[in-house]
Structures are given as C-alpha cells and as structure tokens.
C-alpha cells in the first residue's frame, strides 16, 4: 500500500468555502484519491460498466440560479449530495478537491475532467458539518430522501 497523496487537509467547512470563494474551476471527487485516479484518469459508469473519458466530479463553482444564497450552503450541498459514496464505494473512498479541464458529461450529467491537478483532501469532519448545514434547511427545502 502506498502512502496517501501529499496534499493539505481542509479541516472545516469554512476552509473549503474559503477555497471555493477564492478560486474558480474547482471540483470535488469521491474516490480512493489521486494516486489511484491519476493512473488512468477515467471513471466507469457503475450501471453499465461503460468507460468514461475523464474523472467524474462535482463542481464547486456557484451557478447563477443560486442567486444570493450563501456559498456555504452551496458547498455543503455539493458534499451532501454524494456523501453516500464513501459507504457505497467501499473502504478508502473519501472526498478531495481538484482542478481539471472538463471533457464531457457523465450519465448523471456530472462533469468529467482530465488534466487533473490535486488541491486538497477534505476531512471527515467537513462532511459532518455539511450534513448538519443541509439538515437545518430541510423544512425550507422539503424532504430529502438520501441516506448518509
């Protein structure tokens, strides 16, 4: 087993929000990390087994329709939506931030990227903070039927 890829660790949701606020073009990837992903720089569609032309990621950039809502809530939602992957994909799967060039869209309309530059790991505590942030919105947003 190789040592974890050398990157800084974002230890709080606030650190991730500050990074997303300071830099455009960042993505979150849930995987076993850059050391595994950068060997091939391709994902596979879990349903069909079809190879995809890049890594499946989620953008941290705000969308214009988000309007004046807080960036903190946007970033929390981006983590929350895929936190089930740490359970579904097995041991060692964790989120990390990267920069990359979009080369297409995956089967769930997620960006696919190549020319990947790893930026930082996201600590498990950040996921807990994101889940708490989203949980505070449930009354206003309606039922979310995802399990973490």
C-alpha atoms as an extended CHARMM CRD file, in Angstrom:
* protein
*
       148  EXT
         1         1  UNK       CA              0.0000000000        0.0000000000        0.0000000000  PROA      1               0.0000000000
         2         2  UNK       CA              1.3560000000        3.4200000000       -0.9200000000  PROA      2               0.0000000000
         3         3  UNK       CA              1.3410000000        6.4500000000        1.3600000000  PROA      3               0.0000000000
         4         4  UNK       CA             -1.5160000000        8.9180000000        0.9070000000  PROA      4               0.0000000000
         5         5  UNK       CA             -1.0260000000       11.5270000000       -1.7730000000  PROA      5               0.0000000000
         6         6  UNK       CA              0.6560000000       14.6000000000       -0.2980000000  PROA      6               0.0000000000
         7         7  UNK       CA             -1.9320000000       17.3850000000       -0.1440000000  PROA      7               0.0000000000
         8         8  UNK       CA             -3.1210000000       19.7700000000        2.5410000000  PROA      8               0.0000000000
         9         9  UNK       CA             -6.1630000000       18.7440000000        4.5780000000  PROA      9               0.0000000000
        10        10  UNK       CA             -9.2060000000       21.0130000000        4.7160000000  PROA      10              0.0000000000
        11        11  UNK       CA            -10.3460000000       20.5170000000        8.3110000000  PROA      11              0.0000000000
        12        12  UNK       CA            -13.5450000000       22.5940000000        8.3270000000  PROA      12              0.0000000000
        13        13  UNK       CA            -16.4020000000       23.5210000000        6.0530000000  PROA      13              0.0000000000
        14        14  UNK       CA            -15.2910000000       27.1350000000        6.4300000000  PROA      14              0.0000000000
        15        15  UNK       CA            -11.8580000000       26.2760000000        4.9450000000  PROA      15              0.0000000000
        16        16  UNK       CA            -13.4900000000       24.5950000000        1.9490000000  PROA      16              0.0000000000
        17        17  UNK       CA            -15.8680000000       27.5370000000        1.4760000000  PROA      17              0.0000000000
        18        18  UNK       CA            -12.9290000000       29.9740000000        1.6040000000  PROA      18              0.0000000000
        19        19  UNK       CA            -11.1110000000       27.9450000000       -1.0570000000  PROA      19              0.0000000000
        20        20  UNK       CA            -14.2130000000       27.8120000000       -3.2750000000  PROA      20              0.0000000000
        21        21  UNK       CA            -14.6510000000       31.5740000000       -2.8190000000  PROA      21              0.0000000000
        22        22  UNK       CA            -11.0180000000       32.3190000000       -3.7120000000  PROA      22              0.0000000000
        23        23  UNK       CA            -10.6690000000       30.0430000000       -6.7620000000  PROA      23              0.0000000000
        24        24  UNK       CA            -12.9910000000       29.2250000000       -9.6420000000  PROA      24              0.0000000000
        25        25  UNK       CA            -12.8670000000       25.9480000000      -11.5360000000  PROA      25              0.0000000000
        26        26  UNK       CA            -12.5700000000       23.6030000000       -8.5560000000  PROA      26              0.0000000000
        27        27  UNK       CA            -14.2140000000       20.2010000000       -8.2630000000  PROA      27              0.0000000000
        28        28  UNK       CA            -14.8320000000       17.5600000000       -5.6060000000  PROA      28              0.0000000000
        29        29  UNK       CA            -14.0820000000       13.9260000000       -6.3550000000  PROA      29              0.0000000000
        30        30  UNK       CA            -15.0760000000       10.9600000000       -4.1660000000  PROA      30              0.0000000000
        31        31  UNK       CA            -12.5410000000        8.1880000000       -4.6280000000  PROA      31              0.0000000000
        32        32  UNK       CA             -9.5340000000        6.4570000000       -3.1230000000  PROA      32              0.0000000000
        33        33  UNK       CA             -7.5030000000        9.5130000000       -4.0870000000  PROA      33              0.0000000000
        34        34  UNK       CA             -5.1860000000       10.8960000000       -6.7270000000  PROA      34              0.0000000000
        35        35  UNK       CA             -2.7260000000        8.0180000000       -6.5040000000  PROA      35              0.0000000000
        36        36  UNK       CA             -5.4630000000        5.6750000000       -7.7620000000  PROA      36              0.0000000000
        37        37  UNK       CA             -7.2460000000        8.0870000000      -10.1180000000  PROA      37              0.0000000000
        38        38  UNK       CA             -4.2680000000        9.5690000000      -11.9130000000  PROA      38              0.0000000000
        39        39  UNK       CA             -3.0630000000        6.2070000000      -13.2080000000  PROA      39              0.0000000000
        40        40  UNK       CA             -5.8210000000        6.1720000000      -15.8470000000  PROA      40              0.0000000000
        41        41  UNK       CA             -7.7910000000        9.4570000000      -15.4210000000  PROA      41              0.0000000000
        42        42  UNK       CA            -11.0820000000        7.7790000000      -16.3220000000  PROA      42              0.0000000000
        43        43  UNK       CA            -14.2260000000        6.7650000000      -14.4880000000  PROA      43              0.0000000000
        44        44  UNK       CA            -16.6440000000        3.9470000000      -15.2380000000  PROA      44              0.0000000000
        45        45  UNK       CA            -20.4230000000        4.1610000000      -15.3200000000  PROA      45              0.0000000000
        46        46  UNK       CA            -21.4530000000        1.8990000000      -12.4290000000  PROA      46              0.0000000000
        47        47  UNK       CA            -24.7450000000        0.8850000000      -14.0590000000  PROA      47              0.0000000000
        48        48  UNK       CA            -23.4600000000       -0.1520000000      -17.4920000000  PROA      48              0.0000000000
        49        49  UNK       CA            -19.7160000000       -0.5730000000      -16.9870000000  PROA      49              0.0000000000
        50        50  UNK       CA            -19.0440000000        1.8540000000      -19.8490000000  PROA      50              0.0000000000
        51        51  UNK       CA            -15.6820000000        3.6310000000      -19.5070000000  PROA      51              0.0000000000
        52        52  UNK       CA            -15.9600000000        7.4280000000      -19.3280000000  PROA      52              0.0000000000
        53        53  UNK       CA            -13.4040000000        9.8180000000      -20.8870000000  PROA      53              0.0000000000
        54        54  UNK       CA            -12.4830000000       11.5300000000      -17.6080000000  PROA      54              0.0000000000
        55        55  UNK       CA            -12.9280000000       11.5520000000      -13.8470000000  PROA      55              0.0000000000
        56        56  UNK       CA            -16.4710000000       12.0200000000      -12.5680000000  PROA      56              0.0000000000
        57        57  UNK       CA            -16.5810000000       15.1170000000      -10.3230000000  PROA      57              0.0000000000
        58        58  UNK       CA            -18.8660000000       17.7770000000       -8.8560000000  PROA      58              0.0000000000
        59        59  UNK       CA            -18.2610000000       21.4800000000       -9.4570000000  PROA      59              0.0000000000
        60        60  UNK       CA            -17.8130000000       23.8360000000       -6.5200000000  PROA      60              0.0000000000
        61        61  UNK       CA            -18.4690000000       26.9520000000       -8.6320000000  PROA      61              0.0000000000
        62        62  UNK       CA            -21.7430000000       28.6900000000       -7.8720000000  PROA      62              0.0000000000
        63        63  UNK       CA            -24.4040000000       28.5190000000      -10.5620000000  PROA      63              0.0000000000
        64        64  UNK       CA            -26.1150000000       31.8280000000      -11.4550000000  PROA      64              0.0000000000
        65        65  UNK       CA            -29.5520000000       30.4690000000      -10.4550000000  PROA      65              0.0000000000
        66        66  UNK       CA            -28.2900000000       30.0760000000       -6.8530000000  PROA      66              0.0000000000
        67        67  UNK       CA            -28.6230000000       33.8920000000       -6.7170000000  PROA      67              0.0000000000
        68        68  UNK       CA            -27.8570000000       35.4700000000       -3.3340000000  PROA      68              0.0000000000
        69        69  UNK       CA            -27.9720000000       32.2570000000       -1.2980000000  PROA      69              0.0000000000
        70        70  UNK       CA            -24.8660000000       31.5700000000        0.8190000000  PROA      70              0.0000000000
        71        71  UNK       CA            -21.8160000000       29.9380000000       -0.7240000000  PROA      71              0.0000000000
        72        72  UNK       CA            -21.5090000000       27.9000000000        2.4870000000  PROA      72              0.0000000000
        73        73  UNK       CA            -24.8640000000       26.2540000000        1.7910000000  PROA      73              0.0000000000
        74        74  UNK       CA            -23.9320000000       25.5950000000       -1.8530000000  PROA      74              0.0000000000
        75        75  UNK       CA            -20.6690000000       23.8990000000       -0.8720000000  PROA      75              0.0000000000
        76        76  UNK       CA            -22.4210000000       21.9000000000        1.8680000000  PROA      76              0.0000000000
        77        77  UNK       CA            -24.9880000000       20.6950000000       -0.6570000000  PROA      77              0.0000000000
        78        78  UNK       CA            -22.2760000000       19.6700000000       -3.1260000000  PROA      78              0.0000000000
        79        79  UNK       CA            -20.7080000000       17.4390000000       -0.4460000000  PROA      79              0.0000000000
        80        80  UNK       CA            -24.0020000000       16.1780000000        0.9290000000  PROA      80              0.0000000000
        81        81  UNK       CA            -25.2870000000       15.0000000000       -2.4440000000  PROA      81              0.0000000000
        82        82  UNK       CA            -22.5420000000       12.4150000000       -2.8100000000  PROA      82              0.0000000000
        83        83  UNK       CA            -21.5140000000       11.5460000000        0.7470000000  PROA      83              0.0000000000
        84        84  UNK       CA            -23.1850000000        8.1330000000        0.2980000000  PROA      84              0.0000000000
        85        85  UNK       CA            -20.2690000000        7.1810000000       -1.9770000000  PROA      85              0.0000000000
        86        86  UNK       CA            -17.9470000000        6.6430000000        0.9910000000  PROA      86              0.0000000000
        87        87  UNK       CA            -20.2720000000        3.8120000000        2.0150000000  PROA      87              0.0000000000
        88        88  UNK       CA            -21.2750000000        2.5730000000       -1.4410000000  PROA      88              0.0000000000
        89        89  UNK       CA            -17.7840000000        2.5160000000       -2.9670000000  PROA      89              0.0000000000
        90        90  UNK       CA            -16.0730000000        0.8120000000       -0.0370000000  PROA      90              0.0000000000
        91        91  UNK       CA            -13.1170000000        1.4110000000        2.2500000000  PROA      91              0.0000000000
        92        92  UNK       CA            -10.7290000000        4.2300000000        1.4830000000  PROA      92              0.0000000000
        93        93  UNK       CA            -13.1660000000        6.3620000000       -0.5070000000  PROA      93              0.0000000000
        94        94  UNK       CA            -13.0150000000        9.9800000000        0.5750000000  PROA      94              0.0000000000
        95        95  UNK       CA            -13.5300000000       13.4210000000       -0.9540000000  PROA      95              0.0000000000
        96        96  UNK       CA            -10.7670000000       15.5870000000       -2.3340000000  PROA      96              0.0000000000
        97        97  UNK       CA            -10.5880000000       18.8700000000       -4.2350000000  PROA      97              0.0000000000
        98        98  UNK       CA             -9.0280000000       19.1810000000       -7.6640000000  PROA      98              0.0000000000
        99        99  UNK       CA             -8.7120000000       21.4100000000      -10.6580000000  PROA      99              0.0000000000
       100       100  UNK       CA             -9.2610000000       19.9080000000      -14.1010000000  PROA      100             0.0000000000
       101       101  UNK       CA            -10.3920000000       20.5080000000      -17.6670000000  PROA      101             0.0000000000
       102       102  UNK       CA            -13.9430000000       19.4490000000      -18.4810000000  PROA      102             0.0000000000
       103       103  UNK       CA            -14.0720000000       16.9800000000      -21.3610000000  PROA      103             0.0000000000
       104       104  UNK       CA            -17.6950000000       15.8850000000      -21.2100000000  PROA      104             0.0000000000
       105       105  UNK       CA            -20.6210000000       14.8820000000      -19.0330000000  PROA      105             0.0000000000
       106       106  UNK       CA            -21.3060000000       11.5780000000      -17.3450000000  PROA      106             0.0000000000
       107       107  UNK       CA            -24.5750000000        9.6270000000      -17.2320000000  PROA      107             0.0000000000
       108       108  UNK       CA            -25.8580000000       11.7400000000      -14.2940000000  PROA      108             0.0000000000
       109       109  UNK       CA            -24.8640000000       14.9270000000      -16.1480000000  PROA      109             0.0000000000
       110       110  UNK       CA            -21.8390000000       15.3170000000      -13.8610000000  PROA      110             0.0000000000
       111       111  UNK       CA            -18.6940000000       16.9390000000      -15.2660000000  PROA      111             0.0000000000
       112       112  UNK       CA            -15.9370000000       14.6320000000      -16.4740000000  PROA      112             0.0000000000
       113       113  UNK       CA            -12.4370000000       16.0930000000      -16.1900000000  PROA      113             0.0000000000
       114       114  UNK       CA             -8.9000000000       15.3770000000      -17.3860000000  PROA      114             0.0000000000
       115       115  UNK       CA             -5.6360000000       17.2860000000      -16.8770000000  PROA      115             0.0000000000
       116       116  UNK       CA             -6.2360000000       16.8890000000      -13.1610000000  PROA      116             0.0000000000
       117       117  UNK       CA             -4.3120000000       18.8290000000      -10.5420000000  PROA      117             0.0000000000
       118       118  UNK       CA             -4.9870000000       17.6500000000       -6.9670000000  PROA      118             0.0000000000
       119       119  UNK       CA             -5.5010000000       20.5070000000       -4.4830000000  PROA      119             0.0000000000
       120       120  UNK       CA             -6.5460000000       19.1930000000       -1.0350000000  PROA      120             0.0000000000
       121       121  UNK       CA             -8.1390000000       16.3800000000        0.9500000000  PROA      121             0.0000000000
       122       122  UNK       CA            -11.4530000000       17.0450000000        2.7030000000  PROA      122             0.0000000000
       123       123  UNK       CA            -11.5480000000       15.8340000000        6.3160000000  PROA      123             0.0000000000
       124       124  UNK       CA            -14.4460000000       13.6240000000        7.5130000000  PROA      124             0.0000000000
       125       125  UNK       CA            -15.4690000000       16.3700000000        9.9480000000  PROA      125             0.0000000000
       126       126  UNK       CA            -16.2280000000       18.6200000000        6.9560000000  PROA      126             0.0000000000
       127       127  UNK       CA            -18.7680000000       16.0780000000        5.7120000000  PROA      127             0.0000000000
       128       128  UNK       CA            -20.4170000000       16.0850000000        9.1340000000  PROA      128             0.0000000000
       129       129  UNK       CA            -20.5990000000       19.8870000000        9.0270000000  PROA      129             0.0000000000
       130       130  UNK       CA            -22.1010000000       19.7530000000        5.5260000000  PROA      130             0.0000000000
       131       131  UNK       CA            -24.7390000000       17.2530000000        6.6250000000  PROA      131             0.0000000000
       132       132  UNK       CA            -25.6310000000       19.4760000000        9.5920000000  PROA      132             0.0000000000
       133       133  UNK       CA            -25.8860000000       22.5190000000        7.3200000000  PROA      133             0.0000000000
       134       134  UNK       CA            -28.2460000000       20.7320000000        4.9380000000  PROA      134             0.0000000000
       135       135  UNK       CA            -30.2950000000       19.2800000000        7.8150000000  PROA      135             0.0000000000
       136       136  UNK       CA            -31.0220000000       22.8150000000        9.0320000000  PROA      136             0.0000000000
       137       137  UNK       CA            -32.6140000000       23.5320000000        5.6180000000  PROA      137             0.0000000000
       138       138  UNK       CA            -34.9670000000       20.5800000000        5.3800000000  PROA      138             0.0000000000
       139       139  UNK       CA            -38.0980000000       22.4450000000        6.4430000000  PROA      139             0.0000000000
       140       140  UNK       CA            -37.4980000000       25.0690000000        3.7910000000  PROA      140             0.0000000000
       141       141  UNK       CA            -36.3800000000       22.6040000000        1.1090000000  PROA      141             0.0000000000
       142       142  UNK       CA            -38.7960000000       19.7330000000        1.5690000000  PROA      142             0.0000000000
       143       143  UNK       CA            -37.9510000000       16.0980000000        2.1800000000  PROA      143             0.0000000000
       144       144  UNK       CA            -34.5940000000       14.8050000000        1.0670000000  PROA      144             0.0000000000
       145       145  UNK       CA            -34.6630000000       11.0260000000        0.9200000000  PROA      145             0.0000000000
       146       146  UNK       CA            -30.9500000000       10.3850000000        0.9060000000  PROA      146             0.0000000000
       147       147  UNK       CA            -29.1450000000        8.3710000000        3.4980000000  PROA      147             0.0000000000
       148       148  UNK       CA            -25.5960000000        9.0890000000        4.5370000000  PROA      148             0.0000000000
